[in-house]
Amino acid sequence: MIAGVGIDLVDVDGLRQQLADTASSFADGVFTADERRDSARDDPARHLAARWAAKEAFLKAWASAHRGQSPSLPGVDLRDIEVARDPWGRPSLLLHGRVAAAFGADYRCHLSLTHDGPAAAAVVVVETVT
C-alpha cells in the first residue's frame, strides 16, 4: 500500500551556480562521494540537481507517510539519503545511518528522476510492505 508520495523540482542553473561557489561546502555536505562521481559526466550540475530533487522528494514522501505524527527524521544528514544507479543506470535510494534506522523494514522506496532543459525533478513513492 502507498504510504507517501513526494515530488521536487530543482533549477539546474541555480544549482550550477551553487556548485561553482568555491566558498560553499554545499556539494560535500549534501552529496556522497559516489553521487559526485556518478554525476561527473556530460553535465554534472544536471545530474546532481536530479539527486538533490530526490533527497527532497524522499523527505516529503516520508513526511506524508507519517501524517499527523512526527516524521522522526530531525537533523537529517542528507548524505544518508543516497541516489545510486544499477548497472543499467536505473536510480534507487540507498538509506544510511539514522535515516535507514527510522525507515526500517516496514517500507519500500521507489524513485524516478528526470531532467530536461533548465529543470531536474524526482518523484519518490514510499510503500508499506507489512
C-alpha positions as a Markdown table, in Angstrom:
| # | Residue | x | y | z |
|---|---|---|---|---|
| 1 | Met | 0.0 | 0.0 | 0.0 |
| 2 | Ile | 1.3 | 3.5 | -0.8 |
| 3 | Ala | 2.1 | 5.3 | 2.4 |
| 4 | Gly | 3.5 | 8.6 | 1.0 |
| 5 | Val | 4.5 | 10.4 | -2.2 |
| 6 | Gly | 7.0 | 13.2 | -2.6 |
| 7 | Ile | 8.0 | 15.3 | -5.6 |
| 8 | Asp | 10.6 | 18.0 | -6.0 |
| 9 | Leu | 11.8 | 20.3 | -8.9 |
| 10 | Val | 15.3 | 21.9 | -9.0 |
| 11 | Asp | 16.5 | 24.7 | -11.2 |
| 12 | Val | 19.7 | 23.3 | -12.8 |
| 13 | Asp | 21.3 | 26.7 | -13.4 |
| 14 | Gly | 20.7 | 27.7 | -9.8 |
| 15 | Leu | 22.4 | 24.5 | -8.6 |
| 16 | Arg | 25.2 | 25.0 | -11.1 |
| 17 | Gln | 25.9 | 28.5 | -9.5 |
| 18 | Gln | 25.9 | 26.9 | -6.0 |
| 19 | Leu | 28.4 | 24.3 | -7.1 |
| 20 | Ala | 30.6 | 26.9 | -8.7 |
| 21 | Asp | 30.9 | 28.9 | -5.5 |
| 22 | Thr | 34.3 | 27.9 | -4.2 |
| 23 | Ala | 33.5 | 29.2 | -0.7 |
| 24 | Ser | 30.5 | 26.8 | -0.5 |
| 25 | Ser | 30.7 | 23.4 | 1.1 |
| 26 | Phe | 27.2 | 22.6 | -0.2 |
| 27 | Ala | 28.2 | 19.7 | -2.5 |
| 28 | Asp | 30.3 | 18.0 | 0.2 |
| 29 | Gly | 27.6 | 18.4 | 2.8 |
| 30 | Val | 24.8 | 17.1 | 0.6 |
| 31 | Phe | 26.2 | 14.5 | -1.8 |
| 32 | Thr | 28.1 | 11.4 | -1.2 |
| 33 | Ala | 31.4 | 10.8 | -2.9 |
| 34 | Asp | 29.7 | 8.1 | -5.1 |
| 35 | Glu | 26.9 | 10.6 | -6.1 |
| 36 | Arg | 29.5 | 13.2 | -7.1 |
| 37 | Arg | 31.5 | 10.5 | -9.0 |
| 38 | Asp | 28.4 | 9.2 | -10.8 |
| 39 | Ser | 27.4 | 12.7 | -11.8 |
| 40 | Ala | 30.8 | 13.6 | -13.2 |
| 41 | Arg | 29.7 | 13.0 | -16.8 |
| 42 | Asp | 28.4 | 15.3 | -19.5 |
| 43 | Asp | 26.8 | 17.9 | -17.3 |
| 44 | Pro | 27.4 | 17.3 | -13.5 |
| 45 | Ala | 25.0 | 20.0 | -12.4 |
| 46 | Arg | 22.1 | 18.4 | -14.2 |
| 47 | His | 22.7 | 15.0 | -12.6 |
| 48 | Leu | 23.3 | 16.5 | -9.2 |
| 49 | Ala | 20.2 | 18.6 | -9.5 |
| 50 | Ala | 18.2 | 15.4 | -10.0 |
| 51 | Arg | 19.8 | 13.8 | -7.0 |
| 52 | Trp | 19.1 | 16.9 | -4.9 |
| 53 | Ala | 15.4 | 16.7 | -6.0 |
| 54 | Ala | 15.4 | 13.0 | -5.0 |
| 55 | Lys | 16.6 | 13.8 | -1.5 |
| 56 | Glu | 13.9 | 16.5 | -1.1 |
| 57 | Ala | 11.2 | 14.3 | -2.6 |
| 58 | Phe | 12.2 | 11.5 | -0.2 |
| 59 | Leu | 11.8 | 13.8 | 2.8 |
| 60 | Lys | 8.4 | 14.9 | 1.5 |
| 61 | Ala | 7.3 | 11.3 | 0.9 |
| 62 | Trp | 8.5 | 10.3 | 4.4 |
| 63 | Ala | 6.6 | 13.2 | 6.0 |
| 64 | Ser | 3.4 | 12.4 | 4.1 |
| 65 | Ala | 3.7 | 8.8 | 5.2 |
| 66 | His | 3.6 | 10.0 | 8.8 |
| 67 | Arg | 0.8 | 12.5 | 8.5 |
| 68 | Gly | -0.4 | 13.5 | 12.0 |
| 69 | Gln | 2.8 | 12.5 | 13.7 |
| 70 | Ser | 6.4 | 13.5 | 13.7 |
| 71 | Pro | 8.3 | 12.3 | 10.6 |
| 72 | Ser | 11.0 | 11.2 | 13.1 |
| 73 | Leu | 13.9 | 12.4 | 10.9 |
| 74 | Pro | 15.1 | 15.6 | 12.7 |
| 75 | Gly | 18.5 | 16.8 | 11.8 |
| 76 | Val | 18.9 | 14.6 | 8.8 |
| 77 | Asp | 22.3 | 14.3 | 7.2 |
| 78 | Leu | 21.3 | 14.4 | 3.5 |
| 79 | Arg | 24.3 | 12.1 | 2.6 |
| 80 | Asp | 22.3 | 9.4 | 4.4 |
| 81 | Ile | 19.8 | 9.6 | 1.5 |
| 82 | Glu | 21.9 | 8.4 | -1.4 |
| 83 | Val | 20.9 | 8.1 | -5.1 |
| 84 | Ala | 22.6 | 5.0 | -6.6 |
| 85 | Arg | 22.4 | 3.6 | -10.1 |
| 86 | Asp | 22.2 | -0.1 | -11.0 |
| 87 | Pro | 24.4 | -1.4 | -13.9 |
| 88 | Trp | 21.7 | -0.3 | -16.4 |
| 89 | Gly | 21.5 | 3.2 | -15.0 |
| 90 | Arg | 18.2 | 2.9 | -13.1 |
| 91 | Pro | 18.1 | 5.0 | -10.0 |
| 92 | Ser | 17.3 | 3.9 | -6.5 |
| 93 | Leu | 17.7 | 5.3 | -3.0 |
| 94 | Leu | 20.2 | 3.8 | -0.5 |
| 95 | Leu | 19.4 | 4.9 | 3.0 |
| 96 | His | 22.2 | 5.0 | 5.7 |
| 97 | Gly | 22.6 | 5.9 | 9.3 |
| 98 | Arg | 19.7 | 7.4 | 11.2 |
| 99 | Val | 17.5 | 7.6 | 8.1 |
| 100 | Ala | 17.9 | 3.9 | 7.5 |
| 101 | Ala | 17.1 | 3.1 | 11.1 |
| 102 | Ala | 14.0 | 5.3 | 11.0 |
| 103 | Phe | 12.9 | 3.9 | 7.7 |
| 104 | Gly | 13.2 | 0.3 | 8.8 |
| 105 | Ala | 12.0 | -2.8 | 7.1 |
| 106 | Asp | 8.3 | -1.9 | 7.0 |
| 107 | Tyr | 8.7 | 0.3 | 3.9 |
| 108 | Arg | 10.0 | 0.2 | 0.4 |
| 109 | Cys | 11.0 | 3.2 | -1.6 |
| 110 | His | 10.5 | 3.9 | -5.4 |
| 111 | Leu | 12.4 | 6.6 | -7.2 |
| 112 | Ser | 12.0 | 8.3 | -10.6 |
| 113 | Leu | 14.4 | 11.0 | -11.9 |
| 114 | Thr | 14.2 | 13.3 | -14.9 |
| 115 | His | 15.9 | 16.4 | -16.2 |
| 116 | Asp | 15.0 | 18.4 | -19.2 |
| 117 | Gly | 16.3 | 21.9 | -20.1 |
| 118 | Pro | 16.6 | 24.1 | -17.1 |
| 119 | Ala | 14.9 | 21.7 | -14.6 |
| 120 | Ala | 15.5 | 18.4 | -12.8 |
| 121 | Ala | 12.8 | 16.6 | -10.9 |
| 122 | Ala | 12.3 | 13.5 | -8.8 |
| 123 | Val | 9.3 | 11.5 | -7.5 |
| 124 | Val | 9.5 | 9.2 | -4.5 |
| 125 | Val | 6.8 | 6.8 | -3.5 |
| 126 | Val | 7.0 | 5.2 | -0.1 |
| 127 | Glu | 5.2 | 1.9 | 0.1 |
| 128 | Thr | 4.4 | -0.2 | 3.2 |
| 129 | Val | 5.5 | -3.9 | 2.9 |
| 130 | Thr | 3.8 | -5.3 | 6.0 |
